[in-house]
């Protein structure tokens, strides 16, 4: 399924965390925290300003971004978890 975010929204696929600790202990799925970083899969056209012009987004497809723990809306696409969020919810882009 193909999904195109609208306006200033972006579609992010979470980057999975470590499966075990540095000491070799395997972490069960229910004890893992969801990662707060992900790869941008798709972006909208941009933010519509008050004067009607469209401001382009800073993030682009392929960027790795960091976001708050409870940011965005979770959706499942082709069996994989994704997030849809506004660009303003992104805290940083890994460079």
HELIX and SHEET records of a PDB file:
HELIX    1   1 UNK A   29  UNK A   31  5                                   3    
HELIX    2   2 UNK A   87  UNK A   89  5                                   3    
SHEET    1   A 6 UNK A  73  UNK A  77  0                                        
SHEET    2   A 6 UNK A  80  UNK A  86 -1                                        
SHEET    3   A 6 UNK A   9  UNK A  14 -1                                        
SHEET    4   A 6 UNK A  37  UNK A  43 -1                                        
SHEET    5   A 6 UNK A  64  UNK A  67 -1                                        
SHEET    6   A 6 UNK A  90  UNK A  94 -1                                        
SHEET    1   B 2 UNK A  47  UNK A  48  0                                        
SHEET    2   B 2 UNK A  54  UNK A  55 -1                                        
END                                                                             
